[in-house]
Amino acid sequence: MCETTKNRSVPVPMGLRMPCRDQEYIYPKYCCLMLILFKPWRLVFDLKQTTQSWTESFETFRRTCNKKIIAILNNMQILHECKDSWDDHFANRRL
């Protein structure tokens, strides 16, 4: 059967909030998670070399991945920024 847009599904991560890329202390965790989600892999060695950090591996991947993945990564960041603005807005209203 041919896949159509009606047959597609969207993964929804459960649990703690996904890390965002604009917090320096969380950035390596963000890199690791984005590689797991978007880079095809079977073994950890497919995600990064033993001599690489998660950040280095992700930066290499980001330079070589297609524009669709870049757009998804950017949209994920925009969602974080919107949520942060929403939280700030309502925190200030309660004061």
C-alpha positions as CSV (number, residue, x, y, z in Angstrom):
1,M,0.0,0.0,0.0
2,C,1.3,3.5,-0.9
3,E,2.0,5.7,2.1
4,T,-0.1,8.9,2.1
5,T,-0.1,11.8,4.4
6,K,-3.1,10.2,6.2
7,N,-1.0,7.2,7.1
8,R,1.9,9.1,8.6
9,S,2.4,9.5,12.3
10,V,4.4,12.0,14.4
11,P,6.5,10.8,17.3
12,V,5.7,12.5,20.6
13,P,8.5,12.2,23.1
14,M,7.3,11.6,26.6
15,G,8.9,12.5,29.9
16,L,11.0,15.6,30.7
17,R,11.1,18.5,28.4
18,M,13.4,18.1,25.4
19,P,16.6,20.2,25.7
20,C,16.9,23.3,23.6
21,R,20.0,24.4,21.7
22,D,20.4,27.9,23.2
23,Q,21.4,26.8,26.7
24,E,25.2,26.2,26.7
25,Y,25.2,23.7,29.6
26,I,22.6,21.5,28.0
27,Y,23.9,21.8,24.4
28,P,25.8,18.5,24.4
29,K,22.6,16.7,25.6
30,Y,20.7,18.4,22.9
31,C,23.3,17.3,20.3
32,C,23.1,13.7,21.5
33,L,19.3,13.6,21.3
34,M,19.1,15.3,17.9
35,L,21.5,12.7,16.5
36,I,19.5,9.9,18.0
37,L,16.3,11.3,16.5
38,F,17.5,12.3,13.1
39,K,20.6,10.4,12.1
40,P,20.1,6.9,10.9
41,W,22.0,4.5,13.2
42,R,22.2,1.0,14.6
43,L,25.1,1.3,17.0
44,V,26.4,4.2,19.0
45,F,29.4,4.3,16.7
46,D,27.1,5.3,13.9
47,L,26.2,8.4,15.8
48,K,29.7,9.5,16.8
49,Q,33.3,8.4,16.7
50,T,34.9,7.5,20.0
51,T,37.2,10.5,19.7
52,Q,34.4,13.0,19.0
53,S,32.2,14.8,21.4
54,W,28.4,14.8,20.9
55,T,28.7,18.4,19.9
56,E,31.3,17.8,17.2
57,S,29.4,14.9,15.8
58,F,26.2,16.9,15.7
59,E,27.9,19.8,14.0
60,T,29.3,17.5,11.3
61,F,25.8,15.9,10.8
62,R,24.1,19.3,10.6
63,R,26.5,20.5,7.9
64,T,25.6,17.4,5.8
65,C,21.9,16.7,6.5
66,N,19.2,17.8,4.2
67,K,17.2,21.0,4.4
68,K,14.1,19.3,5.7
69,I,15.9,18.2,8.9
70,I,17.4,21.7,9.4
71,A,13.9,23.1,9.1
72,I,12.6,20.6,11.7
73,L,15.4,21.5,14.1
74,N,14.7,25.2,13.7
75,N,11.0,24.7,14.2
76,M,11.7,22.7,17.4
77,Q,13.7,25.7,18.7
78,I,10.9,28.1,17.8
79,L,8.5,26.0,19.9
80,H,10.9,26.2,22.9
81,E,11.1,30.0,22.5
82,C,7.3,30.3,22.2
83,K,6.8,28.2,25.3
84,D,9.4,30.2,27.2
85,S,7.6,33.4,26.2
86,W,4.2,32.0,27.2
87,D,5.6,31.0,30.6
88,D,7.2,34.4,31.1
89,H,4.0,36.2,30.1
90,F,1.8,34.3,32.6
91,A,4.4,34.4,35.4
92,N,4.3,38.2,35.1
93,R,0.5,38.3,35.1
94,R,0.3,36.5,38.5
95,L,2.5,39.1,40.2
